[in-house]
Structures are given as structure tokens and as C-alpha cells.
Amino acid sequence: MPQPTSQPLHTRVDSRAAGHRWPLLGTASWLVAPVILAAAYAVAQASPEMGRLLVGSAGVAVGVLASSVLGLLLTIGSRVRRERWPWLGIVGAIISALPLLLFLAGMLLRL
């Protein structure tokens, strides 16, 4: 016989249905900056002309901006999916935004 609860049947939620999913997007947000760096390195190795463009200020600006935007989007996706351990996505977004912070600091300090 089921035990009586104070919650009605239509509001009770199983823990699996409550949104405790594996943190796939949160974990992926940690990998954005290394993947973009590896892709830029591979392109620079394949084509030296393109490598010079990537090393220039515009190429670096696009790369660090893409890193921070993709990290943020993956973090938002992990929160929408209600993944387990939400701190993974939040810290991943901060880590993927670090290259942008370093780029802006370098511009301000003219490094």
C-alpha cells in the first residue's frame, strides 16, 4: 500500500525526471579554449599564410571572442538541460573567457 504524502500525485517528480542529467555541456564548456587553440594551430601548420593571419590582432580577437561566446552558450545549455553539478558549466564559462580577459588586458597595457 502506498504511503500517504503531503504532495499531490501530479506534483511528485522522480529524481531522474527532475533533470539530473550527466553534465555533458558543462564539461564541454571546459574544452572550448583548448579546441579552438588546437584548431588554430592545425590551420597555421597547414597554411603559413593563414597562420600569419591568425597570429595577427584580428585573428586573435576573433579566436578569444569565439572561445568566450561558445563557453557561455554551453553553460547556458547545461543550465537549460538542468544538468547535474551546475558548477562545472559555470567554471567552464569562466575558464573559456580567460583568453578574452588576457587579450583585453594586453590591449590596455599594450603588451
Secondary structure by P-SEA (a helix, b strand, c coil): ccccccccccccccccccccccaaaaaaaaaaaaaaaaaaaaaaaacaaaaaaaacaaaaaaaaaaaaaaaaaaaaaaaaaccccaaaaaaaaaaaaaaaaaaaaaaaacc
